[in-house]
Amino acid sequence: MKKNKKLGINTTCVHVGEVKDEQFKGAVSPIYMSTSYAFDNVDVKRYPRYYNTPNQEMLHKKIAALEKTEDALVFTSGMAAISSALMAFLQKGDHVIVQQVIYGGTYNFIVSEFDKYGIEYSFTESDKVDDFKSLIKENTKILYIETPSNPLLGITDMQAISSLAKEHDILTMIDNTFASPINQNPVDFGIDIVLHSATKYMGGHSDISAGAIAASKNHIEKIWQTAINFGGNLSDQTVWLLERSLKTLNLRVTAQTKNAQTMAEYLEQSNDIDTVYYPGLKSHPQYALAKKQMKGFGAMLSFELEEGINPMIFQNNLQLIKPSMSLAGLESTTVSPTQTTHALLSEKERLERGIKEGLIRFSVGIEEPEDLIEDIEQAIKKAKH
Ligand SMILES: *Cc1c(COP(=O)(O)O)cnc(C)c1O
């Protein structure tokens, strides 16, 4: 292969970061399960928790290529990646500004751990850049964002956030799980550190728990120093499975994104549905911004059932689409934020966050939209009082 030639996205998914089978010339990467490697005549001391087994190193290359960064690291979960990234750059007395609407696990990590270490944090009141700006203090070290966000698919302006941060010499981190590297590459807009729950689109088959960080060599080196102490390294067996999943990342996410657009348009014109939240709809308040910074609008959307349609009865009567806490698999799933992710909040707190009783978050899979529409229609019929 020619050096420096820019590879196509599917070629990158399939080939970058293969472990070559020199001995037998097998078609797929062999798995090196060793936890012990000789260091005679070898520069590197290989060890799983050093994040440098042959399979780990090669997967780092694939993920870095997908996010257009110099380097990457894989972890045992999204939270292992997120917590290692944050703790690598923070110490007592530092301050972090966090977007108001972020993944619940990240929110819990910040509010339950940071006080113990004397790290200050502020949550913004919205995803607007001015909100971040007004919270900057002398000791602010990180701006942390998530776009599109969960469950209302809000869009944060990555370019504006990274410019603001650079002016003040602050680091930027993004949770890029919802978009996946197929629909959004945050480094194109100057974001420093890109985080993923690889349990979601990267894994894509609802059978892998993993996380990833993509960033410059320097930033990855710094995160590595902390990561080897926390020990959130992914087992080589799962590294191998994740490599296999990533080969179809573009095929899967592109198909899911296309289906999501079809489903969003269908839901928007349905008389049984109130508001639909999807960045690919012209009615989305940040449609123009999403169009500017996303390559595709993603496969997550939310919609509100009209009053008089019981959300639990609706979900219990779905036959193809599975009610599920997780998301981003090949199969379509729904979740009612009121009953699950936001169940601990009062109704008033939920409404302040724009989460109504009938809100359904919809992770669109690869099934034919006709089948999904039929499923939704029959479930709505049963859920009407
Ligand atoms: C699931 C998820 C995470 C956490 O990932 P785990 O693999 O469950 O640790 C973080 N961010 C987002 C947006 C997620 O959906």
PDBQT file of the ligand as one rigid body, heavy atoms in Angstrom, charges set to zero:
ROOT
HETATM    1  C1  LIG A 401     -23.123   4.361  27.852  1.00  0.00    +0.000 C 
HETATM    2  C2  LIG A 401     -22.526   5.705  27.825  1.00  0.00    +0.000 A 
HETATM    3  C3  LIG A 401     -21.392   6.025  28.610  1.00  0.00    +0.000 A 
HETATM    4  C4  LIG A 401     -20.781   5.056  29.607  1.00  0.00    +0.000 C 
HETATM    5  O1  LIG A 401     -20.255   3.934  28.989  1.00  0.00    +0.000 OA
HETATM    6  P1  LIG A 401     -20.090   2.494  29.713  1.00  0.00    +0.000 P 
HETATM    7  O2  LIG A 401     -19.484   1.667  28.651  1.00  0.00    +0.000 OA
HETATM    8  O3  LIG A 401     -21.456   2.061  30.138  1.00  0.00    +0.000 OA
HETATM    9  O4  LIG A 401     -19.197   2.702  30.886  1.00  0.00    +0.000 OA
HETATM   10  C5  LIG A 401     -20.865   7.281  28.498  1.00  0.00    +0.000 A 
HETATM   11  N1  LIG A 401     -21.407   8.207  27.680  1.00  0.00    +0.000 NA
HETATM   12  C6  LIG A 401     -22.489   7.956  26.922  1.00  0.00    +0.000 A 
HETATM   13  C7  LIG A 401     -23.034   9.022  26.040  1.00  0.00    +0.000 C 
HETATM   14  C8  LIG A 401     -23.086   6.694  26.963  1.00  0.00    +0.000 A 
HETATM   15  O5  LIG A 401     -24.178   6.462  26.220  1.00  0.00    +0.000 OA
ENDROOT
TORSDOF 0
